[in-house]
Amino acid sequence: MIKASPLGPYSARHRSAFAGMLALASWTVGSEAQAQTYAPWLRQIGITNSIESAAAWGKGQLLGVVDTGINATHPQFASGQVSRALSSCAAVSFRCSNGFADDNGHGTAVASIAAGNRVSQFGTISAGGYTTVAGNFIGVAPAANIVAEKVLNAAGSGYSTDVASGVRKAADAGAGVINVSITYGNDAATVAAINYATSKGAFIVWAGGNSAQNLLNNASTSGLTATAIQRIVFAGSVNSANGASSFTNKPGSGNLVNTSGAATSYAKRWVMAPGEAILAPYTVAGNNAYMLWSGTSMAAPIVSGSLMLLQNAWPILKTNGTTANLLLATATDLGSKGVDATYGNGLVNLSAAFNPYGALTVTKANGQTVAVNSITGALLSSGALGSLSAIQSKLANYTAFDGYARNFSVNLSGLIKSPSSVATRNALPTNAYSAPKVMKYAGGELAFSLQSSGDAMSHLGEFGYIADFDTAPTVGWSLFTDKAGSVTGFGYGGSSSYPFAKALFNDDLIARQMSDFDAASTANLAQRGYQFSYGARLAPELRVAASYSATPRDTLMQTATAQSSQVKIGASYQFNTRVSGGLTYGNLDEQSSLLGAAYESNSILALGRNSTQVLGVSLAWRLDQQSSVLVNGEFGYTRGSQGGANSLFAATSALQSQAFAVTYLRENLLTKNDQLLASVKQPLRVAAGSAAIVTASVDEQGYAVYDRSWNSLVPDGREIDLTLNYRMPLGKSNTLALQAMYQKDAANIAGNNASQFGVLWNGRF
């Protein structure tokens, strides 16, 4: 047998006495708020309160301490923290007179460094470059449970067969991390025990040794499985300045050769941790005695505690067997760049380990992943959908996964751009439409709208230069009305509302009122492209009409995909000389848009292609020849659809939407051809419906579980617009318009209230 090298309490260079014989009360982790400050060697490896909190201070983890035993009643540990049922004397070369109880002190100190539950209650202690104050946590994972496997006697001696037995027993007890603060040996019993323990899912941290030489004098180890090598870590010691301790072994040039013959250098499985002047109990001098310990025996439990924190925060690391690999990959490089023969991977860095490693990705509805930092594009919401607050709330805390399959929360809500209120976009909305120019001819009349000023994207029937286009388009339309009452209209770039309403009612006053309503309905979602309208009289009281209108590509989001069109049919009936009614049916087809909310067809928030059936009802009451009241209502039904091919939206349910308005229009009020319009409108608003977002959670083992989360598309506000508009001609070529508007919950966003008053003068030259 090969005798294991004893470490720790009986080597003068590995400990220094500390006068600490005080009667101290036990302190346990009772709540997350109590963990506030940490010993300087813990801060040295990046421990913070947020890290401890994220890992629940290691609660639920089981640490196996293969050592000199543990004093389970020591006040450094919470009641029951050290399992009496699972702990044992694992030695095979000697008999334990006190079971697993520690009669040396080394094992209790090691367990305290890894998982001590009590904070320091001494005064300020300055030693080895550290200053510890009362209230500092001195254990890495203070809420973890501990199982003791005693393999060294009171003198700190034992054999490799004892150590191997302890490793096996710790694994059988269910330890997720096994700490062995004993110099590593490559004998057959140790290798077999490591293979056994790691096959049961345990990670093993082995002290690098205190002989100031290369591990095993650069001799390689053979017989370990590939799994075992990925689950083993060697710990070297650094001082408070991150320099290698004078006593610490180094990884050297030796290798771990697995059972298939592949070699992994010791250096690649080696990490450094603080190992000098570490405060821990000295139990052989009583439960109130503490000492400052030094050695790789102290560095090892810091590494073990770090592994427990990581896999407690992310169980997938234990499930996939990658906890140790992550800790090594995120270590702070020391010495020569990269993995070297002195520092291995460098210093444990929990701040880096608790941050994403590699690209954060989210999974789309088609099952493919996309890196969060590569997501481009946005969903521009519409007034009908408001701010999409429920969707934004879900996206604000969205689950992404890093290169180690760990779940992190990311905020994707910024991908949704909320609509502005109409008043904000256009300080003086001129939705109240004045009559077009009309020319009489023998067979009827010609009406047309071509104007020379303004923004063609905002004002009805205007043309001009639009900066988003390479050339300045001419926009407008023409209507032909014959003596039989047939109306034919066509045009491009303007609103289709007036031409269709004129074709439906053949009444100029009603057509202007309909135009005011249509600016707040689905009709506004399919305009400014090609348009065609036709209406005919079937009987003196009955008219029918049909229209086609479209929104050209590039209008919604300056993309080549956003496009919508609407086909409408309708009938109007004149009940008497004063009362007329109308009924319309339309189909709105939207590509890369949903009720005006626009997106790229392949974007991460695409809602697919959508079709909406729209039923419109109107009732007009002629007060006299120059005034009218019009009541309008619109009800939409959008069929459910699948989301975009590359979207986080899996589907949308059927949507119900509605709009209504009451409009009063009076002309020739104060002067010839002036116009007063007053209206109360609820613009288009989704009344029912939801969208399913692909969401991820993790199960108890840490595996990603995907589901569809249905979120309401109903806005949190209800827009109501009160508008008063007066227009009067100033000569033949000038018009003065006065408008006051109040919007409650503008753009259907709760609390987004706005009021406007404006004066607009138009002149033609």
Secondary structure, 3 states (H helix, E strand, C coil): CCEECCCCCCCHHHEEECCCCCCCCCCCCCCHHHCCCECHHHHHCCCCHHHHHHCHHHCCCEEEEEECCCCCCCCCCCCCCECCCCCEECCCCCCCCCCCCCCCCHHHHHHHHHHCCCECCCCCEEECCEEECCCCECCCCCCCEEEEEECCCCCCCEEHHHHHHHHHHHHHCCCCEEEECCCCCCCHHHHHHHHHHHHCCCEEEEECCCCCCEHHHHCCEEEECHHHHHCEEEEEEECCCCCECCCCCECCCCEEEECCCCEEEHHHHEEEEECCCEEEECHHHCCCCEEEECCHHHHHHHHHHHHHHHHHHCHHHHHHCCHHHHHHHCCECCCCCCCECCCECCECCHHHHCCCCCCCEEECCCCCEEEHHHCCCCEECCCCCCCCHHHHHHHHCEEEECCCCCEEEECCHHHEECCCCHHHHCCCCCCCCCCCEEEEECCEEEEEECCCCCCCCCCCCCCCCCCCCCCCCCCEEEEEEECCCCEEEEEECCCCHHHHHHHHHCCHHHHHHHHHHHCCCHHHHCCCCEEEEEEEEEECCEEEEEEEEEECCCCCCCCCCCEEEEEEEEEEEECCCCEEEEEEEEEEEEECEECCEECCCCCCCCCCCEEEEEEEEEEEEEEECCEEEEEEEEEEEECCEECCCCCCEEEECCEEEEEEEEEEEEECCCCCCCEEEEEEEEEEEEEECEEEEEEEEECCCCCEEEEEEEEECCCCCCCEEEEEEEEEECCCCEEEEEEEEEEECHHHCCCCCEEEEEEEEEECC
